[in-house]
Amino acid sequence: MDAPIGVIASGERWPDGSLRPSVEDQLGAASVLDALSGVPGGLSVEAAMALAALASTPDVPAAVRGSVSGRELTENGFAGDVDIAVRIGVSDVVPVLHQGVFSAA
């Protein structure tokens, strides 16, 4: 496929509707970008900044567990979900959005 690839660190919303930046989403997106870093055409400046954040995070699982969302999930009984979320290189499926529907590539 010869088309641009978009990787979005979506974040969340606070109860008042304002943006809640998400450490885990940024690091997750950067991990995907890291795997794509050799694609022809290179990466955008935004992608390079996300990779810089990833490279400067010595312990990604600890950063995710220590984030506001990671702590909230752990405190609410979802530590196992956080453990699954910090695994790297375990999925063999790439979801592709086509006409509003995700499917395996």
C-alpha positions as CSV (number, residue, x, y, z in Angstrom):
1,M,0.0,0.0,0.0
2,D,1.5,3.3,-1.0
3,A,-0.4,5.8,1.2
4,P,0.4,7.9,4.3
5,I,0.0,6.2,7.6
6,G,-1.5,8.1,10.5
7,V,-0.7,7.2,14.1
8,I,-2.7,9.1,16.7
9,A,-2.1,9.4,20.4
10,S,-5.7,10.2,21.3
11,G,-5.7,10.9,25.0
12,E,-8.9,11.2,26.9
13,R,-11.3,13.9,28.3
14,W,-11.6,15.1,31.9
15,P,-15.1,15.0,33.3
16,D,-15.5,18.7,32.4
17,G,-14.7,17.9,28.7
18,S,-11.3,19.4,28.6
19,L,-8.4,17.4,27.0
20,R,-6.7,14.9,29.3
21,P,-3.3,14.2,27.6
22,S,-2.4,10.5,28.0
23,V,1.2,9.3,28.7
24,E,0.2,5.8,27.8
25,D,-1.3,6.8,24.4
26,Q,1.7,8.9,23.5
27,L,4.2,6.1,24.4
28,G,2.0,3.5,22.7
29,A,1.8,5.6,19.5
30,A,5.6,6.1,19.7
31,S,6.1,2.4,20.0
32,V,4.1,1.9,16.8
33,L,6.1,4.7,15.1
34,D,9.3,3.1,16.2
35,A,8.4,-0.1,14.3
36,L,7.6,2.1,11.3
37,S,10.6,4.3,11.4
38,G,12.2,2.7,8.4
39,V,9.3,3.3,6.0
40,P,10.1,5.2,2.8
41,G,9.5,8.9,3.0
42,G,10.5,9.2,6.6
43,L,8.5,10.4,9.6
44,S,6.9,13.8,10.4
45,V,8.3,16.2,12.9
46,E,5.5,15.2,15.2
47,A,6.4,11.5,14.9
48,A,10.0,12.3,15.6
49,M,9.0,14.2,18.8
50,A,7.0,11.2,19.9
51,L,10.0,8.9,19.3
52,A,12.2,11.3,21.3
53,A,9.8,11.0,24.2
54,L,9.9,7.2,23.9
55,A,13.7,7.2,23.7
56,S,14.0,9.3,26.8
57,T,11.7,7.1,28.9
58,P,14.0,4.5,30.5
59,D,11.2,2.2,31.8
60,V,8.0,2.5,29.6
61,P,6.0,0.0,31.7
62,A,6.8,1.9,34.9
63,A,5.9,5.2,33.2
64,V,2.5,3.8,32.2
65,R,1.9,2.3,35.6
66,G,2.8,5.6,37.2
67,S,0.7,7.7,35.0
68,V,-2.6,9.1,36.3
69,S,-4.6,6.6,34.1
70,G,-2.3,3.7,35.1
71,R,-2.7,4.5,38.8
72,E,-6.5,4.9,38.5
73,L,-6.9,1.6,36.7
74,T,-4.7,-0.2,39.3
75,E,-6.6,1.4,42.2
76,N,-9.9,0.4,40.6
77,G,-8.9,-3.3,40.2
78,F,-7.6,-3.3,36.7
79,A,-3.9,-3.8,37.2
80,G,-4.0,-6.8,35.0
81,D,-5.3,-4.6,32.1
82,V,-2.3,-2.3,32.6
83,D,0.0,-5.3,32.6
84,I,-1.4,-6.3,29.2
85,A,-1.3,-2.8,27.8
86,V,2.5,-2.4,28.5
87,R,3.5,-5.6,26.6
88,I,5.5,-4.9,23.4
89,G,5.6,-7.1,20.3
90,V,2.8,-9.4,21.3
91,S,0.2,-8.6,18.7
92,D,0.2,-10.2,15.3
93,V,-2.7,-8.1,14.0
94,V,-2.7,-4.7,12.5
95,P,-6.1,-3.0,12.6
96,V,-7.0,-1.0,9.4
97,L,-9.8,1.5,9.4
98,H,-11.7,1.3,6.1
99,Q,-15.1,3.0,5.6
100,G,-15.5,3.4,9.3
101,V,-14.8,-0.2,10.2
102,F,-11.6,-1.7,11.7
103,S,-10.5,-5.0,10.3
104,A,-7.3,-7.1,10.5
105,A,-4.8,-6.2,7.8
